[in-house]
C-alpha cells in the first residue's frame, strides 16, 4: 500500500521513527473486518535544501528500517492479541 492509497482524512494509528526512517501503521476497514497495513518511508533533504521522502532504502538505512519493522510488528501483534481477548 502506498501513501497515495491512504485516505487523506485518516492519519496513521501509530508512527515509529528511527533516524530518518519511519513506519506508519494504518487501519483499513471493510465490510468484513478491520485490517492494518504498514508503510515505510525514508526522509532526506534534496540538493536544494527541500525536505523529501522516499520508499527506497540504501545500505545506511537498513539498520533503522529493521528496527522500525520490528517495532511495527510488535505493535500489530499487540493489536491482534487485544482483538482476540
Secondary structure, 3 states (H helix, E strand, C coil): CCHHHCCCCCCCCEEEEECCEEEEEEEEECCCCEEEEEEEEEEEECCCCCEEEECCCCHHHHHHHHHHHHHHHHHHHHHHHHHHC
